[in-house]
């Protein structure tokens, strides 16, 4: 796990330099003639740089069950080519009914940490970015009774078990500069966590793919 974390950090630190070098040699002729601080958008030709706040909503699998994941992040954008900031996400999966004790069980939790985001050709109206999150989180197994006909109508809930974990998540975002203060991104990511040490829960219950959308507001 330490080797994986070290490789992720080294990759995140190396990519911005590579991006900057490639960007200098591949900027379109029109871009070189314009103000260096100008960013193209789909609906507005002017934009700045600085930072942004964003929120995301997506779908994932938690313990092989459908789950929703939501969260947000804030980043400082450096030279249109690299974002640095913090972010956090929460998740909740569909309940699983256990006929033995007649209880429903679900996993809920969250994670967050440092985000490093290389951005390729951010001045183009459609481009790619590669957010990498390294941090930690917690997850809890919650059990509750419910109506036999509606597992989501519950009461008498209590936390059965909980644990903390390390997390590293790498994503690719297809990003659209809609106007100068708003960008929409469609993303796919993979979440790796340390082993989950809880009873009746697989150690890799939180590892898996995510898909969703991110809404970014700010000065890019």
C-alpha positions as CSV (number, residue, x, y, z in Angstrom):
1,X,0.0,0.0,0.0
2,X,2.9,2.4,0.8
3,X,4.4,1.7,-2.6
4,X,1.1,2.5,-4.3
5,X,0.7,5.7,-2.4
6,X,4.3,6.7,-3.2
7,X,3.8,6.1,-6.9
8,X,0.6,8.1,-6.9
9,X,2.3,11.1,-5.2
10,X,5.3,11.0,-7.6
11,X,3.0,10.8,-10.6
12,X,0.9,13.7,-9.4
13,X,4.1,15.8,-8.9
14,X,5.5,14.9,-12.3
15,X,2.5,15.5,-14.4
16,X,2.2,19.3,-14.0
17,X,5.8,19.7,-15.4
18,X,5.0,17.5,-18.3
19,X,1.7,19.3,-19.0
20,X,3.4,22.7,-18.9
21,X,6.1,21.7,-21.3
22,X,3.6,20.1,-23.7
23,X,1.2,23.1,-23.5
24,X,4.0,25.6,-24.4
25,X,4.8,23.7,-27.5
26,X,1.3,22.9,-28.7
27,X,-0.7,26.1,-28.1
28,X,-2.7,27.1,-31.1
29,X,-1.5,30.1,-33.1
30,X,-4.6,32.1,-32.2
31,X,-3.8,31.5,-28.5
32,X,-0.2,32.8,-28.9
33,X,-1.5,36.0,-30.5
34,X,-4.0,36.7,-27.7
35,X,-3.4,37.7,-24.1
36,X,-1.7,34.8,-22.3
37,X,-4.3,35.0,-19.6
38,X,-7.3,34.5,-21.9
39,X,-9.2,31.2,-21.9
40,X,-11.6,30.1,-24.6
41,X,-15.1,29.0,-23.7
42,X,-18.0,27.7,-25.7
43,X,-20.2,30.8,-25.1
44,X,-17.8,33.5,-23.9
45,X,-14.3,34.3,-25.2
46,X,-13.0,35.8,-22.0
47,X,-12.0,34.2,-18.8
48,X,-9.5,34.5,-16.0
49,X,-7.5,32.2,-13.6
50,X,-7.4,31.7,-9.9
51,X,-9.6,29.1,-8.3
52,X,-12.9,27.3,-8.1
53,X,-15.4,25.5,-6.0
54,X,-17.2,22.4,-7.2
55,X,-19.8,19.8,-6.3
56,X,-20.1,16.3,-7.7
57,X,-22.8,13.6,-7.8
58,X,-22.3,10.1,-9.1
59,X,-22.9,6.4,-9.0
60,X,-20.7,3.7,-7.6
61,X,-20.7,0.2,-6.1
62,X,-20.2,-0.2,-2.3
63,X,-19.9,-3.8,-1.2
64,X,-21.3,-4.9,-4.6
65,X,-24.5,-2.8,-4.0
66,X,-25.7,0.2,-5.9
67,X,-24.7,3.4,-4.1
68,X,-24.8,7.2,-4.5
69,X,-21.8,9.4,-3.9
70,X,-21.8,13.1,-3.4
71,X,-19.3,15.7,-2.4
72,X,-17.3,18.8,-3.2
73,X,-13.9,20.3,-3.6
74,X,-12.1,23.7,-3.7
75,X,-8.9,24.3,-5.7
76,X,-6.4,26.9,-6.6
77,X,-5.7,26.8,-10.3
78,X,-2.1,27.6,-11.2
79,X,-1.5,28.8,-14.8
80,X,-4.5,27.1,-16.2
81,X,-2.6,23.8,-16.1
82,X,-2.7,22.5,-12.5
83,X,-5.2,22.6,-9.6
84,X,-4.3,22.1,-6.0
85,X,-6.9,21.9,-3.2
86,X,-9.0,19.8,-0.8
87,X,-12.1,17.7,-1.3
88,X,-14.5,15.4,0.4
89,X,-17.2,12.9,-0.5
90,X,-19.9,10.9,1.2
91,X,-21.6,7.7,0.1
92,X,-24.5,5.4,1.0
93,X,-25.4,2.0,-0.5
94,X,-28.6,0.1,-1.0
95,X,-29.6,-1.9,2.1
96,X,-29.2,-5.6,2.3
97,X,-31.9,-7.7,4.1
98,X,-30.7,-10.5,6.4
99,X,-33.6,-12.9,7.0
100,X,-31.9,-14.5,9.9
101,X,-32.1,-11.5,12.2
102,X,-34.7,-9.7,10.1
103,X,-32.6,-6.6,9.8
104,X,-31.5,-4.4,6.9
105,X,-27.8,-3.5,6.6
106,X,-26.2,-0.7,4.7
107,X,-22.8,0.9,4.5
108,X,-22.4,4.7,4.8
109,X,-19.4,6.9,5.2
110,X,-17.1,9.4,3.6
111,X,-13.6,10.4,2.8
112,X,-11.5,13.4,1.8
113,X,-8.0,14.8,1.5
114,X,-5.6,16.5,-0.8
115,X,-6.5,16.9,-4.5
116,X,-4.0,17.5,-7.3
117,X,-5.5,18.1,-10.7
118,X,-3.4,18.3,-13.9
119,X,-5.4,20.1,-16.6
120,X,-4.6,19.5,-20.3
121,X,-5.2,22.4,-22.7
122,X,-7.5,24.2,-20.3
123,X,-7.9,27.2,-22.6
124,X,-9.8,25.0,-25.1
125,X,-13.6,24.8,-24.7
126,X,-13.4,21.0,-24.4
127,X,-10.5,19.4,-22.7
128,X,-9.3,16.8,-20.1
129,X,-8.3,17.0,-16.5
130,X,-7.0,14.3,-14.1
131,X,-7.9,14.9,-10.5
132,X,-6.0,12.7,-7.9
133,X,-7.2,12.5,-4.3
134,X,-5.1,11.2,-1.5
135,X,-6.5,11.1,2.0
136,X,-8.5,9.1,4.6
137,X,-12.1,8.3,5.5
138,X,-14.4,6.3,7.7
139,X,-17.2,3.8,7.1
140,X,-20.0,2.4,9.3
141,X,-22.3,-0.6,9.0
142,X,-25.8,0.4,10.1
143,X,-28.5,-2.1,10.8
144,X,-32.2,-1.3,11.2
145,X,-35.6,-3.0,11.2
146,X,-38.1,-2.2,8.5
147,X,-41.5,-2.9,7.0
148,X,-41.4,-6.2,5.0
149,X,-42.8,-4.3,1.9
150,X,-40.6,-1.3,2.1
151,X,-36.9,-1.7,3.1
152,X,-36.4,2.1,2.9
153,X,-39.1,2.8,5.6
154,X,-36.9,2.1,8.6
155,X,-36.6,2.7,12.4
156,X,-34.7,1.5,15.4
157,X,-31.4,1.9,13.5
158,X,-28.0,1.6,15.2
159,X,-24.4,1.4,14.1
160,X,-23.2,-2.2,14.1
161,X,-19.5,-1.6,13.3
162,X,-17.2,1.1,12.0
163,X,-13.6,1.6,10.9
164,X,-11.2,4.1,9.3
165,X,-9.3,3.7,6.0
166,X,-6.7,5.2,3.7
167,X,-7.9,6.2,0.2
168,X,-6.4,7.1,-3.1
169,X,-8.6,8.0,-6.0
170,X,-7.6,8.8,-9.6
171,X,-10.1,10.3,-12.1
172,X,-10.4,11.5,-15.7
173,X,-12.7,14.3,-16.5
174,X,-14.0,15.5,-19.8
175,X,-14.5,19.2,-19.1
176,X,-16.6,21.8,-21.0
177,X,-16.0,25.5,-20.6
178,X,-19.6,26.6,-20.9
179,X,-19.1,30.2,-19.8
180,X,-16.2,32.0,-18.1
181,X,-17.3,31.2,-14.6
182,X,-18.8,27.7,-15.0
183,X,-17.5,24.4,-16.2
184,X,-19.3,21.1,-16.5
185,X,-17.3,17.8,-16.3
186,X,-18.3,14.2,-16.9
187,X,-16.0,11.9,-14.9
188,X,-14.9,8.3,-14.3
189,X,-12.7,7.4,-11.4
190,X,-11.3,4.4,-9.5
191,X,-11.2,4.4,-5.7
192,X,-8.6,2.3,-3.9
193,X,-8.8,1.9,-0.1
194,X,-6.8,0.1,2.5
195,X,-8.5,-3.1,3.9
196,X,-11.8,-2.6,5.6
197,X,-11.8,-4.4,8.9
198,X,-15.4,-4.9,9.8
199,X,-17.4,-8.1,10.6
200,X,-19.4,-9.5,7.6
201,X,-17.8,-7.0,5.3
202,X,-15.2,-7.8,2.5
203,X,-11.9,-6.1,2.9
204,X,-12.3,-4.6,-0.6
205,X,-15.9,-3.4,-0.1
206,X,-15.1,0.2,-0.9
207,X,-12.8,-0.3,-3.9
208,X,-14.3,0.3,-7.3
209,X,-15.3,2.6,-10.1
210,X,-17.3,5.8,-10.0
211,X,-19.1,7.7,-12.7
212,X,-20.9,11.0,-12.5
213,X,-20.8,14.8,-13.1
214,X,-19.0,17.7,-11.5
215,X,-20.2,21.3,-11.6
216,X,-17.4,23.9,-11.2
217,X,-17.8,27.6,-10.4
218,X,-15.1,30.1,-10.2
219,X,-12.2,31.8,-12.0
220,X,-10.1,29.5,-14.1
